Amino acid sequence: MKLGIVGLSRSGKTTVFNALTQRSAESGAASGQVVPVLGVVPVPDPRLDWLTALYQPRKRTPAQVIYTDLQGIASVAEKRKDYMALLLTHMRPVEAFLVVVRNFSDPVLGAPNPARDLRELEEEFLLADLATVEKRLERIEAELKKGRKAAAQEMELLQRCAELLNQERPLRTEPSLASAPELKGYTFLSAKPILVIVNNDDDTADIPEDLKGMEDVLVIRGRLEMEMAQLSEADAAVFRQDYGIGESAMDRVIRRSFQLLGLGTFFTVGEDEVKAWTIPCGLHAVEAAGVVHSDMKKGFIRAEVVAYEDLKKVGDYATARKQGLVRLEGRDYPVKDGDIVHFRFNV
């Protein structure tokens, strides 16, 4: 799962990045340069821990989240349109945005207004996408005037995109349009799902009144979370208790990001390796096999499946099989979160 962290100037987005990736400070971007900084975080999963204890494999491989933050922007992009251009350049691979909005007083910007900041950033997404669409439509129309063939389906989809954007509607509001194969090569900012991260000051965990009711909103105290991320787990637990923080920002953001993108986890197990795999929930077994290895998809025969909860309840695979909890499923079986799968294949 690849997530991009974005936000207006002085929103604390890099502080949030540090909190989520257990970094302590900004990476040193040379003056005049924009540096895309990656943070790779293993997904905490007690199911993987239990399976590892059961199988004692030579290798344990958790799922991963890759966060991207653009650092060094302050010296380069003073205008918002420059920031959008940088996002288009460097955030192409991300699957969703974590949009950080400031909810703390700032000596330069004054009192916070997170709803306004979110609205302004979303407006910039729309304008950047509209510019991309209009530019491409102009080229297509120029090709048609010269008597050249143009992709009719692409043109029709782009015209629909322009209609939505001119109505100030993000492309993500029409998922079938945003995910159309003909538009795969475009990096539409407003097409990406967003999770709004409200960056509070140290002494409050409250959601701002004007963001209440929004579905994909998460409040964190960025500076505190960054400090806690540098502590041992025991010290961090004491810290969280002192400030009334039940669960780390890293765990909460990962869980909400999985929900936002409709992702789940299945496991492959054995003496060599116990591994967690991230897939869209309900992905057919044959496609899940291809996530593990292309040969498994090509020669797919059956998927041998047991639910994690069933395996944990009886204690081992042999007992699960004896009790009829291990099933043989065909290529169209929708793999569920927590499934433990052994793929039978022949190539």
N, C-alpha and C positions, 0 to 999 in steps of 0.2 A: 504494500500500500504506500503510495507516494503522495505526500501532502505538502502544499506550499503555504507558508506563513506570510500574510500580507497585512498591511495597515498603513494609515496615514502617518506623516512625520510625528515623532514623539509619542506614538501610541504605546510604545513599550514592546513592539513585536519581537525584537531581538532578545529582550529579557524573557519573553514567553518561550522563544526558541531555546534559550539556555535552560530554562526550567524543564522543558520537555525532553531535552537531550543530555541533561546533566553536565552542561558546560558552565563555566564560571564567568566568562567575559566574551566580548566580541572578538572574533578573529580579526587580526590586523589587516584590513584592506588598505592597499597602497593608495595614496592620494590620487584622486581622479579615476579610480577603477571601481567597478562594481563586481563584487565577488559573490557568486552563488555558493553558499556554504551548506553542506549536507550534514545531517545528523542521523545516524542509523541507530534505531532503538529496538531491542528485542521485545516482543509482546509478552507481558507477564501472563501466564496461563497455568493455573493450578492443575488442570487436566494433563498438561504436558509433564508437569512435575511428577504426578502420580504414575503416569505411564513409564516415565524414566525409571522410577523406583521399582516398578514391576519388572521391566525387561532388562534393566542394567546394561544398556547398549554401550558400544564403544563411542558413539557420537550422539549428542542431543542437539537438535536444531529447532529453535523457536521460529515463529513467524516474525516478520520485521516490518517496522514502519520507517520510512525514509522521509525526513522533514527537510525542506529547502527554505532557506532565508537569504534574501538579497542584502548583503552588507556593503557599506560604503556608498549608499545611495545619497546621503545628505549632501555630499560634496559634488554630486553629479547632476541629480535630477531635482532642481528646485521647482519645476513645474509638474503638475500632476500628469500631464500628457506624456512627459518623459518617463515617469514612473510606469505608466501603462505600457509604453513601448518596451521597457525593460522586462516587465512581466511577460509580455508576448514573446520576448526573446529567450528568457531563461526559465520560464515556468511551463513550457510546452508539455513536459512529461507528467506533470502532477495530475492526480485524479480528482482532487478537491482542494478548496482553499480553507484555511483557518484564518478568518478575518478578525484581526485584533482591533478593538476599539477602546479608547482611553476612558476610564471612569475614575480618574484621580486628578487632583488639582495640579496644574503645571505652572512654574514661574513665568514661562513665556506665553503659553496659550490660555492660561487662566482656568476657569471652572470647566469641568467636562460636559460634553453633550454627546454621549455615545450614539444616540439615534441619528443625530445630524451627521456624525462622522460616517456611520454605516451608509446612510442615504447618499452622501457625497461620493463615497468610494464606489457604490453600486452605479451611480450615474456615470462615473468615469469608465467603468466596465462597459456600460451600454454604448457610450460614445466611441470607445476604442473598437468595439465590435462592429458598430455601424460604419466606421471608416474603412475597416477591412472588407466588409460586404460591398459597400459602394464602389470601392476600388476594383474589386473583382468583377462586379457587374459591368462596369465601364469597359473593362478589357474584353469581356464576352461580347458586348454589343459592338465593339470595334471590330472584332473578328467576324461577326455576322455581316456587318456592312461591307467587309472585304470579300464576302462570299465564302468564307471558311465555315466549316462545320463547328458547332459549339455544343457542349454538353447540355441538352435541353433540361434534363432532370436536375442537374446542378443549378442551372439558372433559376428554375422554378423554386427550388429549396432556398436559394439565396434571397429571392424576392420575398418569400415568406418570412425569412429572418429579418429582412429590412422592415417589413410591416410590424413585426413584434417589437423591434428595437425602437421604431418611431413612436410606438405606443408606450414606450418606457417600460417594457416587459422583458425581464431577463430571458435568455434562450432556454434556461433550465426549466422554465415553466411549461415547456413543451418537450419532454424528454425524447419523444420519437423523432422530432426534428433535430434536436441537438446531437443525437447519436446516429443520424442517417449516414450510411457508408459513403455517400457522395461528398459529405462534408468532413470526412475523417482527417484530412490534411490541414484543416483550419484549427487555430488555437483561439477559440472563442472564450473570452474571460467569463462572460455572463452565463455560459453553458455549464460551467463547472459547479457542482454542488458546493455550498458554503456552510461552515459551522462558525457561528459568531462567538468569539472569545472576548468576554467583557473583562478587561484588565483593571481590577479594583485596587484601591490602596490597601495598606496593611491591616486596617482595623475594621473592615466590613466585608461580609460575604453576600450582601444583598444584591439582587438583580435590579438594575435601574427601572424606575416605574414605566418609562416610555418604551421599554423592550419586553415588558411582561406580556405573555401571551404568544410570543414568537416561539416556534417549535424548536429550531436548531440553535439554541443559545446556551452557553456555558460560562459561568462566572468563575474566575480564578484570581488569586492575589499573586500577580506575577513575580514581584520582587521577593516576597516570602517564599514562594515555590522555588525560585532560583537558588535561594540560600539553602533551603531544605535539600535540594537535589545534590548538594555538595557534602551532605552529612552521611554517616553510616545509617543503616536502616533503624537501628535501635535509637540513635539520637534523633532521627527524623520523626520517629513515632512519638517521642516526648514533645518535640517541637509542634507537631500537628495537634497533639492533645492540648497544649497550652493555648493554641490559637483556635481551637474548635474546628480543625480541618480533619474530616474523617478519612478521606482517601486522597492520595496524591493527584496533582493535576495531570501527571503523565498517564496514570491509570484511567482517569475519567475521560481525558481527551481521546485516548485510544479506543475505549469502549464506545463513546459517542461517534467516533469516526467510522467504526465498523457499522454501526446502525445507520449512519448517514448514507453510506455507500452500499448498504444492503449486502455486506460481506459476512462470511462465516468461516469456520476452520474445520478441516478434517485432518485426520492423523494417519500416518503410515508407521508401522512398528516392526521391530525385529531386533536381533542381537547386534546387528551392525549399526543401526540408527533408529531413533525415534524422532519423527519430524512432524511439525505443524505446517499445514498448507492453507493459504488464504485464497478463497474463491468466492464468486457471487453465490449467495444462498440459492439453493435449488438447481445449481448447475448439473447437467446430466452426467452420469457416471463416465461415459466415454470421453467427455470433454475434461472432466476432472483427471482422468487417466493421462490425458495429454499434458496437463499441468505438471505431472510427475515426470513423464518422458514421452516423447513423440512416438516411440515404438509401442508403448502401451496403448495409445489411442489407435494406432494403425492395426494392431493385432488383437484388439480388445475381444475378450470372450465373455467374461462375467466379472462382477465385483462381489467380493466376499465382505459382508458388512456386519458390524456389531456396533450398537450405540454405546458411547462412553459410559453413560449412567448404568446401563445393563452390565457392562464388563466390571465396573467398579463394585456393583452390588454383589456379584457372585465371586469376584476376586481373581479370576484368571481365565484365559481364553479357552482352555480345555473344558472347564465347567460351563462356560457360556455356550460352547458348541453342544455339549451334552444336553443342556436344557433348551435347546432349540432357539437360542438368542442370536446365533450367527445365521445370516440370511445370504442367499445367492440372488443378486439383482442383475437385471439386464442393462443395456446401454442407455436407456432412457430414464433410469432411476434418478430422481432428484436428490443429490447428495445433501445431507442435513448437517447443520452445525453440530460438531461433537462426534460425527461418525468416524469409526476406525475402519479403514478400507484396505483390503488386499486385492490388487487387480490381477486377474488371470488373463494372460494374453499369449499370443503365438505369432512370431514373425519369422 
